[in-house]
């Protein structure tokens, strides 16, 4: 979860990662009960990397912040000598 709120927003986003959306209802209910988290929708990591966000969310942002979210990103993975993943992070795609 990102602890920094954008502008005058009052809500945070909690991202839960799983291989697909098969457990989205279970995870939404569990997090609502345990943490009081409101479920909005499921989105793939691929869509996040492509900069796909809801119009509702993007319309609330100033132009410069909107560009941050809609800029396509790529994943950078670091693996140890045995091929085990040790770090995975997002990086902005280079603009031509």
Contact map, one row per residue, 1 for C-alpha under 8 A:
111000000001111000000000000000000000000000000000000000000000000000000000000000000000000000000000
111110000001110000000000000000000000000000000000000000000000000000000000000000000000000000000000
111110000001000000000000000000000000000000000000000000000000000000000000000000000000000000000000
011111000001000000000000000000000000000000000000000000000000000000000000000000000000000000000000
011111111111000000000000000000000000000000000000000000000000000000000000000000000000000000000000
000111111000000000000000000000000000000000000000000000000000000000000000000000000000000000000000
000011111000000000000000000000000000000000000000000000000000100000000000000000000000000000000000
000011111100000000000000000000000000000000000000000000000000000000000000000000000000000000000000
000011111110000000000000000000000000000000000000000000000000000000000000000000000000000000000000
000010011111000000000000000000000000000000000000000000000000000000000000000000000000000000000000
000010001111100000000000000000000000000000000000000000000000000000000000000000000000000000000000
111110000111110000000000000000000000000000000000000000000000000000000000000000000000000000000000
110000000011111000000000000000000000000000000000000000000000000000000000000000000000000000000000
110000000001111100000000000000000000000000000000000000000000000000000000000000000000000000000000
100000000000111110000000000000000000000000000000000000000000000000000000000000000000000000000000
000000000000011111000000000000000000000000000000000000000000000000000000000000000000000000000000
000000000000001111100000000000000000000000001000000000000000000000000000000000000000000000000000
000000000000000111111000000000000000000000000000000000000000000000000000000000000000000000000000
000000000000000011111000000000000000000000000000000000000000000000000000000000000000000000000000
000000000000000001111110000000000000000000010000000000000000000000000000000000000000000000000000
000000000000000001111111000000000000000001010000000000000000000000000000000000000000000000000000
000000000000000000011111100000000000000000000000000000000000000000000000000000000000000000000000
000000000000000000011111111000000000000000000000000000000000000000000000000000000000000000000000
000000000000000000001111111100000000000001000000000000000000000000000000000000000000000000000000
000000000000000000000111111110000000000000000000000000000000000000000000000000000000000000000000
000000000000000000000011111111000000000000000000000000000000000000000000000000000000000000000000
000000000000000000000011111111100000000000000000000000000000000000000000000000000000000000000000
000000000000000000000001111111110000111000000000000000000000000000000000000000000000000000000000
000000000000000000000000111111111000000000000000000000000000000000000000000000000000000000000000
000000000000000000000000011111111100000000000000000000000000000000000000000000000000000000000000
000000000000000000000000001111111111100000000000000000000000000000000000000000000000000000000000
000000000000000000000000000111111111111000000000000000000000000000000000000000000000000000000000
000000000000000000000000000011111111100000000000000000000000000000000000000000000000000000000000
000000000000000000000000000001111111000000000000000000000000000000000000000000000000000000000000
000000000000000000000000000000111111100000000000000000000000000000000000000000000000000000000000
000000000000000000000000000000111111110000000000000000000000000000000000000000000000000000000000
000000000000000000000000000100111011111000000000000000000000000000000000000000000000000000000000
000000000000000000000000000100010001111100000000000000000000000000000000000000000000000000000000
000000000000000000000000000100010000111110000000000000000000000000000000000000000000000000000000
000000000000000000000000000000000000011111000000000000000000000000000000000000000000000000000000
000000000000000000000000000000000000001111100000000000000000000000000000000000000000000000000000
000000000000000000001001000000000000000111110000000000000000000000000000000000000000000000000000
000000000000000000000000000000000000000011111011000000000000000000000000000000000000000000000000
000000000000000000011000000000000000000001111111000000000000000000000000000000000000000000000000
000000000000000010000000000000000000000000111111100000000000000000000000000000000000000000000000
000000000000000000000000000000000000000000011111110000000000000000000000000000000000000000000000
000000000000000000000000000000000000000000111111111110000000000000000000000000000000000000000000
000000000000000000000000000000000000000000111111111110000000000000000000000000000000000000000000
000000000000000000000000000000000000000000001111111100000000000000000001111000000000000001000000
000000000000000000000000000000000000000000000111111100000000000000000111100000000000000000000000
000000000000000000000000000000000000000000000011111110000000000000001111100000000000000000000000
000000000000000000000000000000000000000000000011111111000000000000000100000000000000000000000000
000000000000000000000000000000000000000000000011001111101100000000001100000000000000000000000000
000000000000000000000000000000000000000000000000000111111100000000000000000000000000000000000000
000000000000000000000000000000000000000000000000000011111110000000000000000000000000000000000000
000000000000000000000000000000000000000000000000000001111111000000000000000000000000000000000000
000000000000000000000000000000000000000000000000000011111111100000000000000000000000000000000000
000000000000000000000000000000000000000000000000000011111111100001000000000000000000000000000000
000000000000000000000000000000000000000000000000000000111111110000000000000000000000000000000000
000000000000000000000000000000000000000000000000000000011111110000000000000000000000000000000000
000000100000000000000000000000000000000000000000000000001111111011000000000000000000000000000000
000000000000000000000000000000000000000000000000000000000011111111000000000000000000000000000000
000000000000000000000000000000000000000000000000000000000000111111100000000000000000000000000000
000000000000000000000000000000000000000000000000000000000000011111110000000000000000000000000000
000000000000000000000000000000000000000000000000000000000000111111111000000000000000000000000000
000000000000000000000000000000000000000000000000000000000100111111111100000000000000000000000000
000000000000000000000000000000000000000000000000000000000000001111111110000000000000000000000000
000000000000000000000000000000000000000000000000000000000000000111111110000000000000000000000000
000000000000000000000000000000000000000000000000001010000000000011111110000000000000000000000000
000000000000000000000000000000000000000000000000011110000000000001111111000000000000000000000000
000000000000000000000000000000000000000000000000011000000000000000111111100000000000000000011000
000000000000000000000000000000000000000000000000111000000000000000000111110000000000000000011000
000000000000000000000000000000000000000000000000111000000000000000000011111000000000000001111000
000000000000000000000000000000000000000000000000100000000000000000000001111100000000000001111000
000000000000000000000000000000000000000000000000100000000000000000000000111110000000000111100000
000000000000000000000000000000000000000000000000000000000000000000000000011111000000000111100000
000000000000000000000000000000000000000000000000000000000000000000000000001111100000111110000000
000000000000000000000000000000000000000000000000000000000000000000000000000111110000111100000000
000000000000000000000000000000000000000000000000000000000000000000000000000011111111111000000000
000000000000000000000000000000000000000000000000000000000000000000000000000001111111110000000000
000000000000000000000000000000000000000000000000000000000000000000000000000000111111000000000000
000000000000000000000000000000000000000000000000000000000000000000000000000000111111000000000000
000000000000000000000000000000000000000000000000000000000000000000000000000000111111100000000000
000000000000000000000000000000000000000000000000000000000000000000000000000000111111110000000000
000000000000000000000000000000000000000000000000000000000000000000000000000011110011111100000000
000000000000000000000000000000000000000000000000000000000000000000000000000011110001111100000000
000000000000000000000000000000000000000000000000000000000000000000000000000011100000111110000000
000000000000000000000000000000000000000000000000000000000000000000000000001111000000111111000000
000000000000000000000000000000000000000000000000000000000000000000000000001110000000001111100000
000000000000000000000000000000000000000000000000100000000000000000000000111100000000000111110000
000000000000000000000000000000000000000000000000000000000000000000000000111100000000000011111000
000000000000000000000000000000000000000000000000000000000000000000000011110000000000000001111100
000000000000000000000000000000000000000000000000000000000000000000000011110000000000000000111110
000000000000000000000000000000000000000000000000000000000000000000000000000000000000000000011111
000000000000000000000000000000000000000000000000000000000000000000000000000000000000000000001111
000000000000000000000000000000000000000000000000000000000000000000000000000000000000000000000111
